[in-house]
């Protein structure tokens, strides 16, 4: 039996505050912009959300747009809202900023009065700039639906060999989260709380292993399990359905007892068991193998990925379940009568199809992330270094002046030199991979057969 995390579930702000609008699922034809900093710019969380929509709602088309920028803040976002958000004519906008607004450098052990004042000034600036961001989006983008994401944690409690802690920083982000909730209430937006449940999960697990973290070694950027947790929190806030499909067949009577989000036909007693055809109206939710460790801690499978098969009326004994002639499971008649969840069964054709969709979506995410990085580097070199970014000789000279070629801005300049000419290609790849993912997601019928093991045919 999995031991599921309980503390975070109790802390989740899925039950929204008074005055805050209830969440709703995205609708067909929506364009959703994800505005944020580097945690958004990587595209990981929104790609998992996209995977869910692609596989769970194959009749819908929702476009997810990465509007993240590494190192950005609420103030910085104001300068790019027109190009990155407003010009996309979004129907929904998610906003997650704060990690670079909170003033991480002001958080030290035993802060003096000056440091405390600087911390407060950062929070005041964050609130003022977030208010401006929200006002502009509402005014200039035609009142899209707003989803306010509290910032993911700075892990100030994990024990690391690196001396990279900034004690109290996560408490500052907690205050940012309260500002976010206030803005949501004032603007009839939806809150998705990442900060409280992720912090609580860290604390619970670190009581057992002080080196455990849902964030990465830099204390800032979540790893694959963290992004899956964030996507789960987002989808649950939207009321995302758990059921992929639910099929119950009475083998003895040769009839369908229940069929949810699926069609069951051609039921036939055969080879001491039963055979039937199932056309599901969705695919299982594909989860990155690198993220699956968190499935042991959170009820993600129960709440988002239920592909349930139940077959009653079988004679006692052990049976193989074959789908399209391939054995995917072996269980007793009693187990099949109780129901099994096929969603994470890697042998099923549905699982494999869902993984194919996710691979296309990952290629889309990667191409979009590369394009975002190039565009953001171009803007930074223009605004901060005052470089003519169309003059590659000038850009090369800019790169050459860095003594430390591993420095972030040096690496970004080199990437720009090597790849800016491919910017248009990356954008085209985004379109192509999105098209491929949409084309690959349509469910197809499959033949199910339960055959007694003693008479199972190879």
Residue pairs with C-beta under 8 A, 6 or more apart in sequence:
2 295
2 296
3 296
3 297
4 297
4 298
4 299
5 201
5 204
5 297
5 298
7 200
7 201
7 203
7 204
8 196
8 197
8 198
8 200
8 201
8 204
8 298
9 197
9 299
11 196
11 197
11 200
12 193
12 196
12 197
12 233
12 236
13 150
13 181
13 191
13 192
13 193
13 196
14 193
14 233
14 236
14 237
16 22
16 23
16 184
16 190
16 191
17 181
17 184
17 185
17 191
18 185
19 185
19 186
19 188
20 181
20 184
20 185
20 188
20 189
20 190
20 191
21 188
21 189
21 190
22 190
23 147
23 190
23 192
23 237
23 238
23 239
24 145
24 238
24 239
25 238
25 239
25 240
26 32
26 53
26 60
26 62
26 91
26 92
26 238
27 60
27 62
27 91
28 59
28 60
28 61
28 62
29 61
29 62
29 91
30 62
30 63
30 91
30 92
31 62
31 63
31 65
31 88
31 89
31 90
31 91
31 92
32 46
32 62
32 63
32 64
32 65
32 90
32 91
32 92
32 93
32 94
33 65
33 67
33 84
33 85
33 88
33 90
33 92
33 93
33 94
33 144
34 40
34 43
34 45
34 46
34 64
34 65
34 66
34 67
34 68
34 94
34 96
35 67
35 68
35 77
35 81
35 84
35 85
35 93
35 94
35 95
35 96
35 97
35 133
36 67
36 68
36 69
36 72
36 94
36 95
36 96
36 97
36 149
37 68
37 69
37 70
37 71
37 72
37 73
37 96
37 97
37 99
37 100
38 68
38 69
38 70
38 71
38 72
38 99
38 221
39 45
39 68
39 96
39 99
39 152
39 220
39 221
39 222
40 46
40 66
40 67
40 68
40 96
41 66
41 68
41 69
41 70
41 72
41 369
41 372
41 373
41 376
42 68
42 221
42 369
43 66
43 68
43 365
43 366
43 368
43 369
43 372
44 222
44 224
44 227
44 365
45 227
45 230
45 231
45 234
46 64
46 66
46 94
46 365
47 64
47 361
47 362
47 364
47 365
48 227
48 228
48 230
48 231
48 287
48 288
49 64
49 231
49 234
49 235
50 62
50 64
50 361
50 365
51 285
51 286
51 357
51 358
51 361
52 231
52 235
52 240
52 285
52 304
53 60
53 62
54 357
54 358
54 361
54 437
54 438
54 441
55 244
55 282
55 283
55 284
55 285
55 286
55 354
55 357
55 358
55 441
56 240
56 241
56 244
56 282
56 283
56 285
57 282
58 281
58 282
58 283
58 441
58 442
58 443
59 281
61 438
63 434
65 88
65 90
66 365
66 368
66 369
66 372
67 84
67 85
67 88
68 372
69 76
69 77
69 80
69 84
69 372
69 376
70 373
70 376
71 100
72 97
72 100
73 97
73 100
73 101
73 126
73 129
74 97
74 98
74 101
74 125
74 126
74 129
74 130
74 132
74 133
75 101
75 125
75 129
76 100
77 97
77 129
77 133
78 129
78 132
78 133
78 136
79 383
80 379
81 133
81 136
81 137
81 140
82 140
85 93
85 137
85 141
86 136
86 137
86 140
86 141
89 141
89 142
90 141
90 144
91 144
91 145
92 144
92 145
92 146
92 147
93 137
93 141
93 144
93 145
93 146
93 147
94 146
94 147
94 148
94 149
94 192
95 130
95 133
95 134
95 137
95 146
95 147
95 148
95 149
95 180
96 149
96 150
96 151
96 152
96 194
97 126
97 130
97 133
97 151
98 126
98 150
98 151
98 173
98 176
98 177
98 180
99 151
99 152
99 154
99 173
99 220
101 122
101 125
101 126
101 129
101 176
102 119
102 122
102 123
102 126
102 151
102 154
102 169
102 172
102 173
102 176
103 118
103 119
103 121
103 122
103 172
104 154
104 166
104 169
105 166
106 115
106 118
106 119
106 122
107 115
107 119
107 166
107 167
107 168
107 169
107 172
108 115
108 166
108 167
108 168
109 167
111 119
111 168
119 168
119 172
122 172
123 172
123 175
123 176
123 179
126 176
126 179
127 179
130 179
130 180
130 183
131 183
134 146
134 183
134 187
134 189
137 144
137 146
138 144
138 146
138 187
145 189
145 190
146 184
146 187
146 188
146 189
146 190
147 189
147 190
147 191
147 192
147 234
148 180
148 181
148 183
148 184
148 189
148 190
148 191
148 192
149 180
149 191
149 192
149 194
149 234
150 176
150 177
150 180
150 181
150 191
150 192
150 193
150 194
150 195
150 196
151 173
151 176
151 177
151 180
151 194
151 195
152 194
152 195
152 198
152 215
152 222
152 226
152 230
153 170
153 173
153 194
153 195
153 198
153 199
153 202
153 214
153 215
154 166
154 169
154 170
154 173
154 215
154 219
154 220
155 170
155 202
155 213
155 214
155 215
155 219
156 165
156 166
156 167
156 168
156 169
156 170
156 171
156 219
157 170
157 202
157 203
157 206
158 202
158 206
158 210
158 211
158 212
158 213
158 215
158 219
159 206
159 210
159 211
160 211
160 217
160 219
162 217
164 218
164 219
165 219
166 219
170 199
173 195
174 195
174 196
174 199
176 195
177 193
177 195
177 196
180 191
181 191
181 193
183 189
184 190
184 191
190 237
191 237
192 233
192 234
192 237
193 233
193 237
194 230
194 233
197 229
197 233
198 214
198 215
198 222
198 226
198 229
198 230
201 214
201 229
201 297
201 298
202 212
202 213
202 214
202 215
205 212
205 214
205 297
206 212
206 213
213 219
214 222
214 223
214 225
214 226
214 229
214 294
215 221
215 222
215 223
215 226
216 222
216 223
216 226
222 229
222 230
223 290
224 288
224 290
224 291
225 290
225 291
225 292
225 293
225 294
226 294
227 291
228 287
228 288
228 291
228 294
228 300
229 294
229 298
232 298
232 300
232 303
232 304
235 304
236 303
236 304
240 304
242 302
242 303
242 304
242 305
242 306
243 260
243 261
243 306
243 308
244 261
244 280
244 282
244 283
244 284
244 285
244 305
244 306
244 307
244 343
245 260
245 261
245 262
245 278
245 280
245 281
245 282
245 307
245 308
246 258
246 259
246 260
246 261
246 262
246 306
246 308
247 256
247 258
247 259
247 260
247 262
247 264
247 278
247 308
247 309
247 310
248 256
248 257
248 258
248 259
248 310
248 311
248 312
248 339
249 255
249 256
249 257
249 264
249 267
249 274
249 276
249 310
249 311
249 312
250 256
250 257
250 311
250 312
250 313
251 269
251 273
251 274
251 311
251 312
251 313
251 314
251 450
252 312
252 313
252 314
253 313
254 267
254 268
254 269
254 274
255 267
256 264
256 267
256 276
257 310
257 312
258 310
261 280
261 281
261 282
262 278
262 279
262 280
262 281
263 278
263 279
263 281
264 276
264 277
264 278
265 276
265 277
265 279
266 275
266 276
266 277
267 274
267 275
267 276
268 274
268 275
268 276
269 275
270 449
271 449
271 451
271 452
271 455
271 457
272 315
272 451
272 452
272 455
273 314
273 319
273 449
273 450
273 451
273 452
274 311
274 314
274 449
274 450
275 447
275 448
275 449
275 450
276 447
276 448
277 445
277 446
277 447
277 448
278 445
278 446
278 448
279 443
279 444
279 445
279 446
280 307
280 350
280 443
281 443
282 443
283 350
283 353
283 354
283 357
283 441
283 443
284 305
284 307
284 342
284 343
284 344
284 348
284 350
284 351
284 354
285 304
285 305
285 343
285 354
286 351
286 354
286 355
286 357
286 358
287 295
287 300
287 305
287 344
288 358
294 300
295 301
301 341
301 343
301 344
305 341
305 343
305 344
306 341
306 343
307 341
307 342
307 343
307 350
308 339
308 340
308 341
308 342
309 321
309 336
309 339
309 340
309 342
309 448
310 336
310 337
310 338
310 339
310 340
311 336
311 337
311 450
312 336
312 337
313 337
314 333
314 336
314 337
314 450
315 333
315 452
316 332
316 333
316 334
317 332
317 333
317 452
317 453
317 454
318 330
318 331
318 332
318 333
318 452
318 453
319 330
319 331
319 332
319 333
319 336
319 450
319 451
319 452
319 453
320 327
320 329
320 330
320 450
320 451
320 453
320 456
321 327
321 328
321 329
321 330
321 331
321 336
321 340
321 448
321 449
321 450
322 328
322 448
322 449
322 450
322 451
323 347
323 348
323 349
323 350
323 446
323 447
323 448
323 449
324 349
324 446
324 447
325 447
325 449
326 347
326 349
327 347
327 456
328 342
328 345
328 347
328 348
329 340
329 342
329 345
329 347
330 453
331 340
336 450
342 348
342 350
342 351
343 351
344 351
345 351
346 352
349 446
350 443
350 446
353 440
353 441
353 443
353 444
356 440
357 437
357 440
357 441
360 433
360 434
360 436
360 437
360 440
361 433
361 434
361 437
363 429
363 433
363 436
364 429
364 430
364 433
364 434
364 437
367 426
367 427
367 429
367 430
367 433
368 426
368 430
370 419
370 426
371 423
371 426
371 427
371 430
373 412
373 415
374 415
374 416
374 419
374 420
374 423
374 426
375 423
377 412
377 413
377 415
377 416
378 389
378 416
378 420
380 409
380 412
381 387
381 389
381 395
381 398
381 413
381 416
382 389
385 398
387 394
387 395
387 398
388 394
389 395
389 416
389 420
392 417
395 413
395 416
395 417
396 417
398 413
399 410
399 413
399 414
399 417
402 409
402 410
402 413
404 410
405 411
405 414
451 457
